């Protein structure tokens, strides 16, 4: 069986990379900010809040849903979107741990 290159890395790094990739586009960051500022689930079209077309926004929402940062639930003919607080907290812990492990306090490059 042929391994993909990502399988060569430990599971924690691979999972961190998936989350960080989900954060790698300004539209996805704006979607997360919008949902956080709303402080509740949003029913309707998030594309009204972004300078992008509906199809493009839906693709970004899909990426965020795949890593579990947002949730979408069908509500009649519309979808309700909201942050997944547990997963956002996990992201915070993973990011803080990653940055802390970089440990640049005594770093020297000469």
Buried (B, 14 or more C-beta within 10 A) or exposed (E): EEEEEEEEEEEEEEBBEBBBEBBEBEBBBBBBEBBEEBEEBBEEBBBEBBEBEEEEBBBBBEBBBEBBBBBBEEEEEEBBBBBBEEBBEBBEEBBEEBEEEEEEEEEEEE
